[in-house]
Amino acid sequence: MRTLLTWHRWAGVIACLSVVAWSLSGVLHPIMSRLQPQPAARSAPAVVLPSPIEIAVLLDTHGIDTVHGIHPALIDQTPWLRIDTPDRADALYLNPDNGETLANAEHAHAVFLARHFSGEHQAAVTRISRVTAFDDEYPYVNRLLPVWRVEFDRPDHLRAFIDTAHSRLGTLTDDNKLLMSQVFSALHTWHWAEGHTARLIAMSLLLLATASTAIAGLVMAVRLRNARQRLAKKTLRRWHRRLAMAVSLSTMMFTCSGLYHLLHTANPAALPATITAAVHASDIRYWPAIASNETLSLHAPNGTPMWRIARAASVPAEHAHHGAATHTPAAVHYINTRNGTRVDDGEQQLTYWLAAHYGNTSAEAIQGIEPITAFAGEYGFINKRLPVMRANLNDAHDTSIYVETATDELAAIVTNADRAEGWSFAWLHKWHFMDIKKDVRDGLLALFALGNAVVALMGLLLFIRRG
């Protein structure tokens, strides 16, 4: 018992400050999600295009031979065609009525969308810059790249991160959100030491020390009798014992799931390169009629150029209730760009083609596909994109590949190992078993996190007094 007590004291002292840092930053997370700026609009502005559009003439007039993408865009209530080509860093914006180009179009489009999504129509724009890599201000959780960073002249320096290629919002950030995000990253995930082996070793050892301290304390609490009489005149020690027993289960849940998450994400696999459709301009001869609430995108699965027409998607609420953010299913149809014939299995063709590429496999290895229109289970809000298609591979890992057919981009790759760790993190670390009432869940998480911090500090005080 004396050995157990010695271990409990010294392991607890070693882990004390990290427990306090993890606990207090954990409390910060739900506060941050409630105080961060929210979009004024969640859908891109509707684009009403003239009909018909002589797309072949427009492309030929501007000497465009190969096209990566064509998307309708709205800038200051004027419709444009946003055309990506392999020989231009920025997209070309063409007026569908007269074929005129728009100068500095990417900036104008980014600012228009930033005002639309943020609701900020008065403040001047102080800075516009292109973001091609994730950083502290625009972390990986936002998923979308590249984006344009648009900063407004306001006391909080509101920033909107805009994906002009698909007219959507990456995120909104202000000074308060950035500060809280930086504090959380520094204290909870040790982002400042990202990529260093020492971070993995130190965090693992401290998590093990925390878990073993809790176990040792529980064992002593059970085996040592007459605690009430022994601690009758030792108020601090008595309350340390009581509170530690009350939060001990949460301590084990937080530390074990945290360690599992740390080890599982220590060496992430490199993501495959994004597919870029390359369609010869001579193959784009038919322009379809689209409604103002529909989106249009260009795709070329297996070399067959197609238009994809679907209802416009909305921006999911950040840190939404687990499984609550949805995208209403809509009829998606595909039309051959050469002759205007309908491609009835276009969504299936595109899904199989994308999944085979991102899974580095053949279409024959795919067992089946299904649409995903809500964040739930293994495909949670952290994956950002909706709607997506899920393709299930016939392999030893039961791999599922989620692809966003509207953009040809990979949304997620999930294996059995990912599912196990994802369940652990969602249920043991974030307590999603209480998702019936998110406010209650977050309140209890904060309460138990604070309890762990108080227990650690009380233990440290007891150690100092004894020393």
JOLINBEL-V680758 format. One line per field, one symbol per residue. phi: phi as a letter, one per 20 degrees, with the letter a starting at -180 (. if undefined). A space follows every 50 residues. Layout:
phi = ???
This chain:
phi = .ffffffgffffffegffffffffffffgffffeeffdffcdcfffddef cedefffgfffemeecceaccfbdclmdfcdececfdcfdfeddffecmf edflfgfffffffffffeneddffeeacbeddbfbffcfggemfbfcded ddecgelgcdddeffclbefadccffffffffffffeedlgfdgnefgff ffffffffffffffffffffffeeelffffdgddgfffffffffffdfff gfffffffffffffdfcffffffffcfcdfgfeddddeecefeddcbdbb flnefbedcbffedeffflfggnefccfgcfdcccffecnffdfdfffgf ffffffffelbdfffefacbfddbfalfdeggfmebfcddddeecfdlfd ddceffcmdfeaccdgfffffffgffeeedlffdfgcfffffffgfffff gfffgffffffffffff
